[in-house]
Amino acid sequence: MGGTVKYGFCTGFATEPLFSFDEGLVKSIENCGYDYAELPLFTLESLPDDIFETFSEAFSAPVSCNLVPGRLNLYTTAENVLESYFLRAFARARRIGNRFVIFGSGSARTYPESIGKDEAFSCLVSLIRRIMIPSASTNGITVLVEPLKRGECNIINSLAEGAELVDAVDSPSFSLMADIYHMEANGESLDELEEFFPLIHHVHISEQGRKLPERGFSHYVSKALSILRNLGYSYDISYETEDSDKESALALLKSYTVPAACLP
């Protein structure tokens, strides 16, 4: 895992209200030694032009999360509205240096009861190919689908289902990420980290309850990190938790992911 991994902290669950824009938190994340703050893209997309311009001049990050706001359900929103949103969102993602954008967006991704799961899957594949990927690829960004826990979203709830979507979309600009919090909430086997490892380009971690670990990881999270380290994971990893002792949590994460010989 070693020297190529960068460590981030997602702001979404650490702000009040949730998913709001908090420059003070971004500065705190930087001061605690993280390589980047991972911001909700739908929050950045909604910022007035003057505020975004000023912020983007001094901020960069390899990844943003929360691609689509809940108000834009992918099955019921007019396609021209979605297209306009993606054009603006991915352009802003490029401005802040994103290489990846995380496609979690549980509310936006939840399909209505009027259609079945198979039809919803086909519609999702079509929309990603026709509307999402062109805007992403134009801006040099790869979209990473995030499997979410059951109850938060009714489609793509495991790494296996995420891999199925990646295979169906079949684009170099679309791949998979792993969120250990959602995997544990679903009772997902950590063997899937190894099975789908070649597709995983980003990782989120959190203890249940969105707690930030400070003194030690739970068995599930520590085992997941050990598996990733042993597999040679070399992309970035972010906490996605409430705010707490971020500095201690970062030291803990590095102790699990960086070979001892590389630690200061």
Residue pairs with C-beta under 8 A, 6 or more apart in sequence:
1 228
1 229
1 232
1 233
1 234
1 257
1 258
1 259
2 234
2 258
2 259
2 262
3 262
4 234
5 233
5 234
5 235
5 236
5 237
5 257
5 258
6 35
6 36
6 62
6 236
6 237
7 34
7 35
7 236
7 237
7 238
7 250
7 253
7 254
8 29
8 34
8 35
8 36
8 37
8 38
8 61
8 62
8 63
8 236
8 237
8 238
8 239
9 29
9 32
9 34
9 37
9 38
9 238
9 239
9 246
10 37
10 38
10 39
10 65
10 204
10 238
10 239
10 240
10 241
11 22
11 25
11 26
11 29
11 37
11 38
11 39
11 40
12 18
12 19
12 39
12 40
12 43
12 65
12 66
12 240
13 206
13 210
13 240
13 241
13 242
14 22
14 25
14 241
14 242
14 243
15 21
15 22
15 25
19 40
19 42
19 43
19 66
20 43
21 39
21 43
21 44
21 47
21 51
23 55
25 37
25 243
26 37
26 39
26 59
28 246
29 36
29 37
29 246
30 37
32 246
32 247
32 250
33 247
33 250
34 246
34 250
35 236
36 60
36 61
36 62
36 63
36 236
37 59
37 61
38 61
38 63
38 64
38 65
38 238
38 240
39 61
39 64
39 65
40 64
40 65
40 66
41 64
41 65
41 66
41 67
41 89
41 92
41 93
41 98
41 101
42 66
42 67
42 68
42 69
42 89
42 105
43 66
44 52
44 64
44 89
44 92
44 93
44 96
45 69
45 85
45 88
45 89
45 92
46 69
47 55
52 92
52 95
56 92
56 95
56 96
59 96
60 96
60 97
61 96
61 97
61 98
62 97
62 98
62 99
62 100
62 236
63 98
63 99
63 100
63 101
63 102
63 202
63 236
63 238
64 93
64 96
64 98
64 100
64 101
64 102
65 101
65 102
65 104
65 146
65 204
65 238
65 240
66 102
66 104
66 105
67 89
67 101
67 102
67 103
67 104
67 105
67 143
68 74
68 85
68 103
68 105
68 108
68 109
69 105
69 107
69 108
70 105
70 106
70 107
70 108
71 108
72 81
72 82
72 85
72 108
73 107
73 108
73 110
73 112
74 82
74 108
74 109
74 123
74 124
74 127
75 111
75 112
75 115
75 120
75 123
76 112
79 127
79 131
82 127
82 131
83 131
83 135
86 131
86 132
86 135
86 136
87 135
89 101
89 135
90 101
90 135
90 136
90 138
90 139
90 141
91 139
93 101
93 139
93 141
94 139
94 140
94 141
98 141
99 140
99 141
99 142
100 141
100 142
100 143
100 144
100 177
100 201
100 202
101 136
101 141
101 142
101 143
101 144
102 143
102 144
102 146
102 177
102 202
102 204
103 109
103 132
103 143
103 144
103 145
103 146
104 146
104 148
104 179
106 148
106 152
106 153
107 153
109 124
109 148
109 153
109 155
109 156
110 153
110 154
110 155
111 117
111 120
111 123
111 124
111 154
111 155
115 123
117 154
117 155
120 154
120 155
121 155
121 165
121 168
124 155
124 165
125 165
125 168
125 169
128 143
128 165
128 169
128 171
128 174
129 169
129 171
132 143
133 143
133 169
133 171
133 173
133 174
136 142
136 143
136 173
136 174
137 171
137 172
137 173
141 173
142 172
142 173
142 174
142 175
142 201
143 173
143 174
143 175
144 174
144 175
144 176
144 177
144 201
144 202
145 156
145 162
145 165
145 166
145 174
145 175
145 176
145 177
146 162
146 177
146 179
146 182
146 204
147 156
147 157
147 158
147 159
147 161
147 162
147 176
147 178
147 179
147 182
147 183
148 156
148 157
148 179
148 182
149 157
149 181
149 182
149 185
149 186
150 157
150 185
150 186
152 182
155 161
156 162
156 165
157 182
157 186
158 183
158 186
158 188
158 192
159 176
159 178
159 183
159 188
159 192
159 193
159 195
159 196
159 200
160 192
160 195
160 196
162 176
162 196
162 199
163 176
163 196
163 199
166 174
166 175
166 176
166 199
175 199
175 200
175 201
176 196
176 199
176 200
176 201
177 200
177 201
177 202
177 203
177 204
178 193
178 196
178 200
178 202
178 203
178 204
179 203
179 204
179 205
179 206
179 240
180 203
180 204
180 205
180 206
180 220
180 221
180 224
181 204
181 205
181 206
181 207
181 208
181 210
181 240
182 188
183 190
183 192
183 224
184 208
184 220
184 221
185 208
190 220
190 223
190 224
190 227
193 200
193 224
193 227
193 228
193 231
194 227
194 231
197 231
197 233
200 233
200 235
201 235
202 235
202 236
202 237
202 238
203 228
203 233
203 235
203 236
203 237
203 238
204 237
204 238
204 239
204 240
205 221
205 224
205 225
205 237
205 238
205 239
205 240
205 253
206 212
206 239
206 240
206 241
207 213
207 217
207 218
207 221
207 241
208 218
210 240
210 241
210 242
211 241
211 242
211 244
212 239
212 241
212 242
212 243
212 244
212 245
212 246
212 249
213 221
213 249
213 252
214 244
214 245
214 248
214 249
214 252
215 248
215 252
216 222
216 252
217 225
217 252
217 256
222 256
225 253
225 256
225 257
226 256
228 237
228 257
229 256
229 257
233 257
237 253
237 257
239 246
239 249
239 253
241 249
254 263
255 263
